[in-house]
């Protein structure tokens, strides 16, 4: 599957953006294709969460293991159960003179070959829309939004 990496500088604090991303229960309120979210267990250093994603005729539930590290400003996500062959994702939040630099990475592949083909055609645009949804949500929660610097790379 193609890998998507993206770095952005947003006019918010690393703590604000970290809190936004780690608030998994709220994803259905703003994240495209996220139809449901449920925390199965939560500890200081591990969250096990179910997400229900839907796109056209597809609807899938998957479980991920989220490792939040507020001190390091990092959130790592690994796949636990569901429709993927694999899923790896991370968010890194660093201080920047103009706010916070976000480093976002995602790589995944579905087991369902039909769903995989649909996603491959739309992968980079879908990920850009998801990242933009987090940016828009930050604007709603914390005030005026907008990328100061934006760099994205797909492969």
N, C-alpha and C positions, 0 to 999 in steps of 0.2 A: 504494500500500500504506500502511496506517497506520504512523505513526512511534511508536516507544516510547522514552520517556526516563524515566530513574529516577535519583534521588539517594538514597544511603544513607550513614549513618555507622555504621561497624563498629569494634569494639574491637581493631583490628590496626594495624600500621604501614602507611604507603603502600607501602613496599618489599616487605612480605610479600604484600600483595594484588596488586601489580604482578607479582611473581614467580609467583604462582598463575595469573594470567591469561595470562602469556607462556609458560607451560609447556604448550604446545599438545599435545604427545605424550601427556599424561596425560588429556586430555579424555574419551576413551572410558571411563575408570575412574569418572567421576562425572557427566558431563553427559548429561541426557536426550536421547535420539534421536541421540547421536553414537556411531556404530558403529565408526569407525576414524579415525585421524589419522596423517599422514605428513608429515615435513618434507622438502620437495624441495630447498631450499637455505636456508642460514642465514648471514647476515652480521650485523655489529654493528647496522646500521640497517635491515635488511630480512630478513624471513622469508617464504619462499614455502611454503605448506602446503596439503595436500589434506585435506579432511574428508569422511567418508562419513556422511550423515545418513539416518535411516530412520524412517518413521512408517507404521504399518499396512502397506498394500501398496506404499508408495513407498520407494524407496531411490535416493539420488542422491549423486554425488561432485562436489565443487566445489573449485576452487583459489582461494585468497585470498592477497593480499599484505598482510602484517602489518608495520607500521612501529612498532617499539618505541622509545621514548625515555625511558630510565630517569631521566635528569637532569630532564626535564620532568614525569615521572610520568604519561606518556600512552602509550596504545597505539591506533593507528589501523588499521583493517582495510578494505581495498577488494577488490572482486571482480575476479578474473582470468579464470576459465573455469568453465563448468558450467551448471547449470539456471536461473540467475537472469537477469533482465533487468538488474538492478543490485543491489548490496549495499554499504551503508555502515554502519560500526560504529565506535564509539570508546569507550574507557575512559579516564577521568581520575582520578588518585589524588592527593588533597591532604591535608596535615596538618589535623587537627581536634583540639580539646582532648580529645575523647573517643576519639581513634583516627585513623581515616582517613575522609574523605568521598569516596565514589565517585560519579562522574557517568558514567552509562551511556546510550548512544544507539544505536539500531539502526533501519535502514530498508532494506527489500528487497522485491523482487517476483520471483516465479517466472515463467518463460516458459510452463510448462505450466499452462493455464487451470484444469484440474481440481485440480491440486495447489494452485494459488493460491486457489481457492475454499475448499478444506479449511483451508488456513492462515489465511485471512481470518477464518473463524469462530472460530478458536482462538488467533489471533495474540497478544493481550495476555496471556492465561493461559499460553501456551507460553513467552513471553519471561520472565514472572514466575517460572515454574518453573526456567528456565535460570539466571536471576540468583540465585534461592534455592539452586540447586545449587552455585554458586560460593561462596555464603555458608556453606553446610554444609561444603563442602570446606575452607574456611578454618578452621572449627572443628575439623575432624579434624586438620589439619596444625599449627595454632597454638594450640589450646586452646579453651575455652568460646566459643561463638559467640552471636550475637544482635544484631539491629539496635538501635542506640541511638535513632536517628531514621530514619524511612523516609518518603520522598516519591516518589510515582510519578505519571507523567502519560502518557497515551496520546492519540493524536489521529487 
